């Protein structure tokens, strides 16, 4: 099942860009909101760092490499994980997220991912 919200978002596979740093897996660009997504089966601290470094790269001008047609107003990190998040990763979320202002969310399934995107874009 796909929602109309999914159709209004553009997905960018960051691996295809052959970036020269550890980065998240993909971006979802939904209007002026950019979601930086790391997909993993077992969440680790490194996943949080990939999201933070990707957002920092985007803010520093990397977003122009991805899209030149508009200026994002917000960046959001999402760890899309199959398993439960452990305490060390949770602490990394708490301490790393302030670097990029927005929180980093953790979701387990694609439905929860789209729900989080939809909730965030509405606000």
C-alpha positions as CSV (number, residue, x, y, z in Angstrom):
1,X,0.0,0.0,0.0
2,X,1.4,3.4,-1.0
3,X,0.1,6.7,0.2
4,X,-0.1,9.9,-1.7
5,X,2.6,11.3,0.7
6,X,5.0,8.6,-0.6
7,X,4.5,9.8,-4.1
8,X,5.3,13.4,-3.2
9,X,8.6,12.4,-1.7
10,X,11.7,11.9,-3.8
11,X,14.1,9.1,-2.7
12,X,17.9,9.4,-3.2
13,X,20.1,6.4,-2.9
14,X,23.3,7.8,-1.4
15,X,25.4,4.8,-2.3
16,X,24.9,5.6,-6.0
17,X,26.6,9.0,-5.4
18,X,29.8,7.2,-4.4
19,X,30.5,9.7,-1.5
20,X,33.9,9.5,0.0
21,X,32.8,9.4,3.7
22,X,30.7,7.1,5.8
23,X,27.1,8.2,5.1
24,X,23.5,7.1,5.6
25,X,21.8,4.9,3.1
26,X,19.3,7.2,1.6
27,X,17.4,10.5,1.6
28,X,13.7,11.1,1.4
29,X,13.1,14.7,0.2
30,X,9.5,15.7,1.0
31,X,9.0,19.3,0.1
32,X,11.3,21.3,2.2
33,X,12.0,18.5,4.7
34,X,14.9,16.1,4.2
35,X,14.9,12.7,6.0
36,X,18.3,11.0,6.3
37,X,17.7,7.3,6.7
38,X,20.1,4.6,7.8
39,X,18.7,1.1,7.3
40,X,20.1,-1.6,9.5
41,X,19.1,-5.0,11.0
42,X,20.9,-4.3,14.3
43,X,21.2,-0.6,15.3
44,X,24.7,0.6,16.3
45,X,26.3,3.8,17.4
46,X,28.0,4.0,14.0
47,X,24.5,4.2,12.4
48,X,23.8,7.4,14.4
49,X,27.2,8.9,13.4
50,X,26.5,8.2,9.7
51,X,23.2,10.1,10.0
52,X,24.9,13.0,11.8
53,X,27.8,13.2,9.3
54,X,25.4,13.0,6.3
55,X,23.3,15.9,7.7
56,X,26.4,17.9,8.4
57,X,27.5,17.3,4.8
58,X,24.1,18.3,3.4
59,X,24.1,21.5,5.5
60,X,27.6,22.4,4.4
61,X,26.6,22.3,0.8
62,X,26.1,18.7,-0.1
63,X,22.4,19.3,-0.6
64,X,23.3,21.3,-3.7
65,X,24.9,18.1,-5.1
66,X,21.7,16.2,-4.5
67,X,19.2,18.9,-5.5
68,X,19.6,22.4,-6.7
69,X,16.0,23.3,-7.2
70,X,15.0,24.2,-3.6
71,X,16.4,24.9,-0.2
72,X,15.5,22.5,2.6
73,X,14.1,24.0,5.8
74,X,14.6,21.0,8.0
75,X,16.7,17.8,8.3
76,X,15.5,14.7,10.2
77,X,17.5,11.5,10.9
78,X,15.8,8.1,11.0
79,X,17.3,4.7,11.9
80,X,15.2,2.2,10.2
81,X,16.0,-1.0,12.2
82,X,14.6,-4.5,12.4
83,X,15.6,-5.0,16.0
84,X,15.2,-3.2,19.2
85,X,17.6,-0.4,20.0
86,X,20.1,-1.0,22.9
87,X,21.1,1.4,25.6
88,X,24.4,2.5,24.0
89,X,22.7,3.4,20.7
90,X,20.0,5.2,22.6
91,X,22.6,7.3,24.4
92,X,24.2,8.1,21.1
93,X,20.9,9.3,19.8
94,X,20.5,11.6,22.9
95,X,24.0,13.0,22.7
96,X,24.5,13.2,18.9
97,X,21.1,14.6,18.0
98,X,21.8,18.0,19.6
99,X,24.6,18.5,17.1
100,X,22.0,18.6,14.3
101,X,19.2,20.2,16.3
102,X,16.5,17.8,15.2
103,X,16.0,14.4,16.9
104,X,17.0,11.1,15.3
105,X,14.0,8.8,15.3
106,X,14.1,5.0,15.4
107,X,11.4,3.0,13.5
108,X,11.0,-0.7,12.9
109,X,8.9,-1.1,9.8
110,X,8.2,0.7,6.6
111,X,4.8,1.6,7.8
112,X,6.2,3.3,10.9
113,X,8.8,5.0,8.7
114,X,6.1,6.6,6.5
115,X,4.0,7.5,9.5
116,X,6.9,9.3,11.1
117,X,7.6,11.1,7.8
118,X,4.0,12.1,7.4
119,X,3.7,13.3,11.0
120,X,6.9,15.4,10.6
121,X,6.0,16.9,7.2
122,X,2.5,18.0,8.6
123,X,4.1,20.1,11.3
